Structure formats: structure tokens, C-alpha cells
Amino acid sequence: MTADRRKLALFDLDHTLLPIDSDYAWGEFTLQIGWTDPDVFKRRNDEFFAHYQAGTLDVHDYVRFATEAVRLRGRAAYEAAHARFMREWIEPVLRPAALDLLRGHQDAGDEVVIVTATNELVTRPIAARLGVQQLIAVQLARGADGWITGEIDGVPSMREGKVVRVERWLAERGLGWTGVDSTFYSDSINDLPLLEKVDTPVATNPDARLRTVAQERGWRILDLFGQQEK
């Protein structure tokens, strides 16, 4: 390792920095405020979740579904609703251990980036609250009026797509993997492609499959929400 390599700390969001899934929580919140039909939303959401577990999720179909309610209501309604979502759903679950981990990297002068498979409307205010300026999330296409269309813009930051999006983020800054000393924190086996790409993978609050992989490969395992670091 050379001394001039920039330190890059990448973080997944859901179940990594947050002890919840912000995408799921936003869906539950829209139910709570009456934006979606309870029976229809639950049935479709369960179907998408089953496909996710089976590895057959069509992320484009899912994003159309997940953003439909907010798309139909418009920007002003979204901004008011998301401010309430932050107060009622996100603030109460913020944990000092996760905030301290972020601050430690920032205080050391590392470049901190959140890389999430959840869309930008849900996650950008959360990243801002966490004090992280750089966010790689599922980007949403915009219509002529500047509001979302329900479609994805570009490569979704999911599974191998996270590697693609981080590489593009690096390239925009005149960098590549060899120019950074990279660390990635994630809870999910779905993030294995990016975990395998970085210099230092950290299985953080890992699901059972990722914990097994981390143990087999000797990766650091970090449990922020309850268990002690291993």
C-alpha cells in the first residue's frame, strides 16, 4: 500500500448504518398516511419480496411500484411527507455506534460514500442527516417537469450494479481502484460483488449467508446493533 492512496470508506445503508430497511419503512409509512391501498400494497410488496429472496427480482418493476404513490402526489407532498418520515421513522432508530463509525472515518479525512440499492428519494435526506454528502443510490428518471417518472435512470446500484456505479464515481474523479485504499461495510450477501472488490471488506450486522462467507474468508465482522464486534 502506498501512502498517497486516498482512503475511501463505502457504506451500505439499510441494516448496516440503520437497523431497519428504509425502503420497506417508507412503504409502511405511505400505508400509514393513506397513500396506498393496504390490501393491494401488501400483496404486491410480498410478491416482490419473494422474488428478491429468490434472486429473481425485476428491480425496474419494483421501483415503478415503490415510487408510484409519491410520483402521483408530486414534489411538495413528497417533501412534507418525507420530513415527517424522518422525524417519526428514521430519527428514533439512529444508533450512536453507527454514527460514531461514520465520524471516525470522516475525522480521519477519509472520503465517505453511502452506496445503497434503495432509491434516491428515500435515501438522500437520510444520507444528509447522517452527515454524508456523497450518495450512490438508485437514480430515478425525471420528466420534462423535473419530477420522477417511475423509471430508473442508468444502472441501478444493486448487486453487481454497485461495483459499476462506484467505478463510475471513481472515474468521474480521475480515480480507479488502484488509486484508493477502499473499505466497504455491508450486511447483505447481495453486496458480495462489491465486498470482493474492495481492499477491506467488513461484514456489518451480516445476514446468515454473509456471516458464513466472512468467517470462511477471515473478513472482519462488525455487529453494531446488539452484539459485540468479532
Secondary structure, DSSP 8 states (H G I E B T S, - for coil): --TTSEEEEEE--BTTTBSS-HHHHHHHHHHHTTSS-HHHHHHHHHHHHHHHHHT---HHHHHHHHHHHHHHH-HHHHHHHHHHHIIIIIGGG--HHHHHHHHHHHHTT-EEEEEEEEEHHHHHHHHHHTT--EEEEE-EEE-TTSSEEEEE-SS-SSTHHHHHHHHHHHHTTT--GGGEEEEEEE--GGGHHHHHHSSEEEEES--HHHHHHHHHHT-EEE--SSS---
